[in-house]
Amino acid sequence: MMQLHVWGGAGEHGRSCYWLGNDHTSILLDCGVKREGCGEYPLLDPSRIARLDAVFLSHAHEDHSIAIPWLYKMGYTGKVWTTRITAEQLPGYYTAWGNYVKQQGGQLPYGEEDLAAVTYAYLEDEVPPLQWCELSPSLRICWGRSGHMLGSVWLLLELDGKRLFYSGDYSEESFLLGTDAPEDELRRLANLDGAIVDAAYSTDTAQQADKLEQLYAAADDILSAGGQLLMPVPVSGRGQELLLLMRQQFPETPIRVEQELVHAMELLLQHASWLKPGMERVLADALRVSSFEVVRSDEQRARLLEQDIANNRAAIWFTTDGMMQSVKAQWYYEQLQSHAASGILITGHVAKGTMAQQLLALREEERGCRMSVIRYKIHQGQPDVRKMTQAMNSKFKLLVHAPKRDTDILLGQLESEGLHDLLSLQPGDTINL
């Protein structure tokens, strides 16, 4: 009997990992980590790892990718199927995770030899998006761009006659990234045996335009008072979009950007096939006209911030690490905490125990500066989940990537509208296909 084992990612935000298989064949979808404490890893079953026929990686973000070397430590010898640009980004994520674990006083569950053992195969070299190919007599796949980050994909799989859709992390509201909507392919298939659907924003009904309106208003409150606005973001993903959008919205305000974020923007430009039509020109123009100042050294960073504060000159600062765990992000806070007019704007998920979560828990007078969370959409909320699940005829639709309580509420709302076969599970659960 074919089964789906949830090893992580359902009923929680992080460590996405799903085993699909039977006695004859099996595959793994993603193998990430949760950024809490020294890291929470998937509930891997060591007895099943060496027998895997393939591993698929939807994108580079740590909550989907970081535990992949651990598979090789446990005896996996096969390939990791992903996109070429995802594989190129992974070394930076592995290094950053290693630094984080060391900072927390922990140890990685794998070594350098396991990192070196990871072997990649590239989806786009095998088949174009929205077309099917056979990877083995028992395994067929179809893939498309998911709009979440550079290189991210969704997957349709047929394993030993059973069909499953995996959305990965999915969004159709990216400013820069193109999306290959899966609905036509889902409708073309008479039925699916199962689906795993990104529902990270659970009951949130706001569209990207609503989020941006709130974000601009919060930013304007700080900038109009002459404050410094700190925007901590991941190295790759929403940071590049927010940089362009803030430049567009506040053309007279100086924008300072850590160089890693600019390098990621240059990487986007080098892979224009992942962009929406017209966005290649937008990126090229932004990089060419030097519409922001690139921060390249500790000395430059300190000098600019000191001058901005001394002259009461409002400025926007983009730095790395959306949860403020990096040394740089925490340095910025130390400089801003005595300036009540300044503020920090968090635009994504905040994990328990991170610096961002600790600061948000403080009263403003304790923190010393303003701070708020306004999410920039890179996942699906209620309307998006409704649209995606309505497009498929599937025996089950597993809603994932959000806390169990939030997922339960979303499931109840959608069932009240007449949608059916929805599931809310948690790590350790199993589904018979």
GIGIDA-V178787 format. One record per run of one state. SS is the DSSP state (h for helix, s for strand, l for the rest). FROM is the first residue (numbers start at 1). TO is the last residue. Records with the same first field share a line. If there is no record, write none. Layout:
SS->FROM-TO  FROM-TO
This chain:
l->1-2  9-16  22-25  30-32  35-39  42-45  50-53  57-61  66-67  74-79  83-83  104-111  118-119  127-131  137-138  147-152  160-161  167-176  178-178  180-182  189-191  193-193  199-207  224-227  234-237  250-253  271-271  276-278  289-292  296-297  311-314  321-326  337-342  347-354  361-363  368-369  374-381  391-393  395-396  401-403  417-421  424-429  433-433
s->3-8  17-21  26-29  33-34  40-41  54-56  80-82  120-122  132-136  139-146  153-159  162-166  177-177  179-179  192-192  194-198  228-233  254-258  275-275  293-295  315-320  343-346  370-373  394-394  397-400  422-423  430-432
h->46-49  62-65  68-73  84-103  112-117  123-126  183-188  208-223  238-249  259-270  272-274  279-288  298-310  327-336  355-360  364-367  382-390  404-416
